[in-house]
């Protein structure tokens, strides 16, 4: 079972990410009480993609240097 964000445009339910759907797949649609802001969702999705691009661009030595020399640095696990 997967969950996908979307909204109702007044006539149709619109899924924002259809890459996980298969033809003739059954769907369960749940209407939430809050309004959906598609632009806010797309802005956050773009920010997440930027973070994913950044992931892995530091070498191991650069990461160690940051850990050892940054003031008040705490490792997050």
C-alpha positions in Angstrom: 0.0 0.0 0.0 1.3 3.4 -0.9 0.2 7.0 -0.1 0.4 9.8 -2.6 -0.4 13.5 -2.1 -3.0 15.1 -4.3 -6.0 17.3 -4.5 -9.5 17.6 -5.8 -9.8 20.4 -8.5 -13.6 20.5 -8.4 -14.2 17.8 -10.9 -11.3 15.3 -10.7 -8.9 13.9 -8.1 -5.4 14.8 -9.1 -2.4 12.8 -7.8 0.9 14.8 -7.7 3.1 11.7 -8.1 1.7 9.1 -10.5 4.9 7.1 -11.0 3.9 4.5 -8.4 0.6 3.6 -10.0 0.0 0.6 -12.3 -2.8 0.4 -14.9 -6.1 -0.9 -13.4 -4.7 -0.6 -9.8 -7.4 -0.1 -7.2 -7.3 3.2 -5.2 -8.7 4.3 -1.9 -9.3 8.1 -1.8 -9.5 9.9 1.5 -10.6 13.5 1.7 -8.9 15.5 4.5 -10.5 18.5 6.2 -7.7 20.9 5.2 -7.2 22.7 1.9 -4.3 21.5 -0.2 -1.8 24.1 -1.4 -0.2 22.5 -4.5 2.4 25.3 -4.9 3.6 24.8 -1.3 3.9 21.1 -1.9 5.9 21.6 -5.1 8.2 24.1 -3.4 9.0 21.6 -0.7 9.5 18.9 -3.3 12.0 21.1 -5.1 13.8 21.8 -1.9 14.0 18.1 -1.1 15.5 17.4 -4.6 18.1 20.1 -4.0 19.1 18.4 -0.7 19.3 15.0 -2.5 21.7 16.5 -5.1 23.9 17.8 -2.2 24.0 14.4 -0.5 27.4 12.7 -1.0 29.2 15.7 -2.5 31.6 16.0 0.5 34.5 13.7 0.6 35.1 11.7 3.7 38.1 13.9 4.7 36.0 17.1 4.3 33.2 15.6 6.5 35.8 14.6 9.1 37.3 18.1 9.0 33.8 19.6 9.7 33.2 17.2 12.5 36.6 17.9 14.2 36.7 21.7 13.7 33.1 23.0 13.9 32.2 24.7 17.2 29.3 23.1 19.0 29.0 20.3 16.4 27.0 17.3 17.5 26.7 14.1 15.4 23.1 13.3 14.6 22.1 9.7 14.2 
